């Protein structure tokens, strides 16, 4: 019988998750969830047009009209030692929207850090383009550290009133992490239907070039002036998601969400958005 002490437990559970969710690959090397709003909607977030889009599709930043900041914290499977935290800011100007995001994922014996600098602008009234350059660093105490550069590119278009389509590709140029191991390339295509100002329905197909496609669905409903309810489901692996948001003040929004995996359990997320 093998006994797992409290120090080794986070490492054991993480690798259990990697074994049963191979789409995560050896390294996560991805942006954090698109805020608690995105997590609650199964991360079907390529069509977002707020600060959350800085994590899911930078083209959405072209639609914001004020400086916005977001702070994000996710606790993977209720394990204190596995941290997934991020912070980002977006600054709209007459030349487009500029943004910066910082991301940390991992624990003492393995972690990733990412710095992303992005830019978005409207090419036409209904078509937006966004791009991001990332510096990604890896640290494994026994093996040392390594850094590399990657890119993200996204498009977003309002094809009809209340209908948005979007596409995004992460790491279009394959970058080698180690011998025989490349930074994964991920394609996403999403559609959002907004039948009213209170209701948003999203869907998305995500394809890692090395694994089968994942399908996501999300819904958001504003039940009262300051309150939002959200839910979502995704495949590959199957995840159930739910959450809520509250407008505390005109310039302050707090979002909370959780994702449920049938083997690993819950991953709660909290994000706070500020506008200036």
N, C-alpha and C positions, 0 to 999 in steps of 0.2 A: 504494500500500500504506500502511496506517495502522499506525504503531508505537505501542505502549502502554508507557510507562515504569513503573517499579516503584511510583511514587507514585500513579499513576492506576489501577493494576491492581485494587485493591479496589473502586473505584467502578464500573469497567467490569463486573466480575463480578457485583456486586450488581444492577446494572440488567439484565444478561443474565438473571439469575434472576427479576427482576420481569417481564421480557418473556415468559418461558416458563412462569411460574407466576403468572398474573394474579390468582389469588385472594389474593395478598399485597397487591395494590393498590399505590398509590404509597407509602403509609406503612404500616409494619407495624402499629402501634397495637394490638397485642394483648399479652396476658400472655405471659411466656416459657413454654417447655414446662413441664409439670407435674413438674418435677424430672427427674433422669436416670431415675427409675422410670417416669415418664409417657412420656418420649421412647422408651424401650425398648419400650413397649407401644403405640407409634404414637399416643400422646397420646389414647387411648381412656380418658379419666381422669375423666369426670363422676361416676363412682361411687366414687371414692377417698374413704376416710374417715380419712386421716392428714394431716399437714402439707402434703403435696403438693397437696391439694385447694384450698389457698388460691390457687393459680394456675388451677385448672380448674373448680371448682364450690364456692363458699364454704360451701354447705350441709353438705359433708362435715366441716367443722371442728366441727360440733356433737357429733361422736362422739369427739373426742379427750378424754383425761382428765388430761393433764399439759401443762405449758408446753413448747412445741416451737419450735425454730428451724431454718431451712433456709437454706443458702448454695448458690448455683447459678452455674455458669459454662458457657457454650456457645461454641464456636468455629465460626462459620459457614464451612463448606467449607474448613477449615484455613487461613483467611486471618486472620493475626494482627491486622490493623487493624479487622476487624469484630467488635465485642464484643457479647455478649448475656449480661448478668450480672444477678443478682437476689438479694435477701435478704428473709426474711420471718419473722415470729414470731406465734404464736397462744397466747392466754392463756384457758384455760377458767375459768369462775366459776359461782357459783350462779345467775347471771342470763343465762347463755349464754356463748359463746366470742367473744372480741374478737381482732382480728388487724390486722397492719400488714404491707404488702409494698412493697418498693422495686425498681424495674426500670430498667435502662439498656440501650438497643439502639442500635447505629450505629457511626459512625467520625467522624473529624475534620470532614468536610464535610457530614455529616447525622447527627443523632442524636435519639432520643426518650428521655424520662424519664417514669416513671409512679410516683405515690405512691397506694397503695390502702389505705383504711381499711375494715375489714369486720366484720360481726357475724353470728353463726349461733346458732341454738338449736333444740331439739327441740320441735315443736308437740305431738306425741304420742310414744309410745314408739318408733314405727316411721316417723315422718315428720319431716324436718328442713327448715328454711328458712335460707337465707343470702343476704346482700346486701353489696354493696361500692360505695363512692363513690371515684372515681378523679380525680386531677388529672394530666392528661397534658400534657407540654410538648414542643414541637418546636423544634429549633434548626438553621438553615441559615445559616452565617456570612454569605453574600452577601445573604441576604434577611431576616435577623433571627430573632426567636423568637416563639412563640405558645403560649399555654396554654389549656386548656379542661377542662371537667368532664364526666365520663361515669359510668354506673352499670352494675352487674352484678347479676343476680338468679338464684338457683338453688333447686331443690327436690331432695330425695332421700328415697327410701322403700324400706324392706325389706318387699316385698310378701309374700314367703314366706321360710322359712328357707333361706339360701344364695342368695337371689335379690334383687338390688337394682336399682331403676330410678331414673333421675335425669334432670333437665332443667335447662338453663341458657341464659340469654340475656345477651349482652353488648351494651351500648349500645341498649336498647330505644327510647330517645328519640334520634332522629337529631340529631347535632350537627355543625354545619358547620365544617370545618377551614379551607377557603378557598372562594372563590366557585365554586360548582358541584361542590365536593368535600366529601363528608360522611364522618364517622366511620362505619365499616362496622358493620352490625348482624348478629350471628351467633347462630343458634339451635343448640343441641346437645341430643340425646337419647341416653342411654346405658343399657346393661343390663350387669350383672355377674352371673356365675354362679360360686358358690364351692362346688363339690361336696365339698371337704374343706378343712381348715385349711392345707394345703400348696399347693393349686391355685386359681388365680383366672383366669377367662376373661372378657374384656370385649369389648364391641362398642359402636360409637357412630356416629351420623349427625350430621354437621355441615353447616349450611346458611348460607352467606353470602347475604343477600337479593339480592345482585347477581350471584351466580355459581352454577353447578350444585353439588349436594350432594356432600360427601365422605364416604366410608365408611371406618371404621377398625376393626381387630381387634387384640386384644392378649392375651397369655398370660403368666402368671407361675407358676413352680414352685419350691418350696423343696426343693432336692435334698438338703440336710443342714441341721442346726440353724442354722448361721450364714450359709448361702449361698442366694441366689436366682438363678435364670436367667429371662430375660425375652426376648420377641420380639414383633414386631408388623408389620402392613402397613397401608397406607392408600392411598386413591385421591385423585386431584385435587389435586396431582400424585401419581403413584405413588412411595411411599417404603417402603423396607425398613428395619426397626429391630431392634436387638438390644441386650442389655446384661445386667448382673448387679448384685447387691447383696450386701453383707456386713455382718453385725452384729459390729462390732468389740468393743463392750461393750453392756451392756443399754441404755444411753442414747445410744449413738453408732452410726449407720448410714451407710455410704458406698455410694453408687450411681454406676455408670458406664454410659454408653450411647453409641450412635452411630446416626445416621440416614443412609441412603444414597440419593442422587438420581442417576439414570443420567446426567444431564448435568453437574451441579455437583459431584458427589462426596460425601464424608463430612462430617458435622457431629458431632463428638464433644461429649459433655456429661458433666460431673461435678457431683454434688451431695452435700452432707454434712448429715445431720440430727442434731440434738441434742435430748434430752429431759431435763426437770428434774422 
